[in-house]
Amino acid sequence: MKNARQVPAVTSLPQAPQDEADHRVRRYALTMTIRIVCFALMVLVQPYGWYTWVFGIAAAVLPYIAVVFANAGSDSTETIAESPVQELEAPRPPAPVIDTGDPTVLIIRESRQDGS
């Protein structure tokens, strides 16, 4: 066989661009939702204390983290390709037909379903 190409398996193909973009948008939205919650907790939780500063710092840092994670793309997730090919035993060759010289005759009789 000349130039035998190996066809890539479907499981080894990268993620579709639209699916990857959707995943990044969901990850960004989740991080920004956490930021909004941190900002709300910073304002609403009374009396103010050290935790107010923690919520404030989180609300200030999370936009940077959200953008970095959203732009990371699929580099952060490694896909493991699994081969869908099963190794099967090769079928045995059929037994040789011994020619006795007599023709084989098959007789097929058909009848109606009503019995006639």
C-alpha positions in Angstrom: 0.0 0.0 0.0 1.4 3.3 -1.1 0.7 6.4 1.0 -1.4 4.7 3.6 -3.1 7.5 5.5 -4.4 7.0 9.0 -7.8 8.6 9.4 -8.2 10.5 12.7 -10.8 9.0 15.1 -13.7 11.2 16.0 -12.7 11.0 19.7 -9.4 12.6 18.9 -10.8 15.7 17.2 -10.7 19.0 19.1 -13.8 20.6 20.6 -16.0 22.6 18.2 -15.3 26.3 18.2 -18.9 27.2 19.1 -18.9 24.7 22.0 -15.6 26.1 23.2 -16.9 29.7 23.0 -20.1 28.8 24.9 -18.0 27.1 27.6 -15.8 30.2 28.0 -18.9 32.5 28.2 -20.5 30.3 30.9 -17.3 30.3 32.9 -17.0 34.1 32.6 -20.6 34.7 33.6 -20.2 32.4 36.6 -17.1 34.3 37.8 -18.8 37.7 37.3 -21.9 36.4 39.2 -19.6 35.5 42.1 -18.2 39.1 41.9 -21.6 40.6 42.2 -22.4 38.5 45.2 -19.1 39.5 46.8 -19.9 43.2 46.1 -23.4 42.8 47.6 -22.1 41.1 50.7 -19.5 43.8 51.1 -22.2 46.4 51.3 -25.0 44.5 53.1 -23.2 42.5 55.8 -23.2 44.5 59.0 -21.2 45.3 61.2 -18.3 46.0 59.0 -15.1 44.1 59.8 -12.2 42.2 58.2 -14.6 40.2 56.0 -15.8 43.4 54.4 -12.2 43.8 53.1 -12.1 40.2 51.9 -15.4 40.7 49.9 -14.1 44.0 48.5 -10.8 42.5 47.4 -12.6 39.6 45.8 -15.0 42.0 44.0 -12.0 43.9 42.7 -9.8 40.9 41.6 -12.5 38.7 40.1 -12.9 40.6 36.8 -9.2 40.0 36.0 -9.5 36.3 36.9 -12.7 36.0 34.9 -11.0 37.5 31.8 -7.9 35.3 32.1 -9.9 32.1 32.5 -12.3 33.1 29.7 -9.4 33.7 27.3 -7.6 30.5 28.3 -9.7 28.5 25.8 -9.3 24.8 25.6 -5.6 24.8 26.5 -6.6 24.3 30.1 -8.6 21.2 29.5 -6.8 18.2 28.1 -8.9 15.7 26.1 -7.9 12.1 26.1 -8.5 10.4 22.8 -10.0 6.9 23.0 -9.8 4.8 19.9 -13.2 3.5 18.9 -11.6 0.7 16.8 -12.0 -2.7 18.3 -9.5 -5.4 17.5 -11.5 -8.3 16.1 -10.2 -11.6 15.0 -10.1 -12.1 11.3 -12.8 -14.4 10.0 -11.7 -17.9 9.0 -11.7 -18.5 5.3 -14.6 -20.7 4.2 -14.0 -24.4 3.7 -13.1 -25.2 0.2 -16.0 -26.5 -2.0 -15.3 -30.0 -3.3 -16.7 -30.3 -6.8 -18.2 -33.8 -7.2 -19.3 -33.1 -10.7 -23.0 -33.4 -9.8 -24.9 -30.1 -10.0 -26.7 -29.0 -6.9 -30.4 -28.5 -7.4 -32.5 -26.5 -5.1 -36.3 -26.8 -5.4 -38.4 -24.0 -4.0 -42.1 -24.4 -3.8 -44.4 -21.5 -3.0 -47.9 -21.7 -1.8 -50.5 -19.2 -1.0 -51.2 -18.3 2.6 -54.7 -19.5 2.4 -53.4 -23.1 1.9 -54.2 -23.6 -1.7 
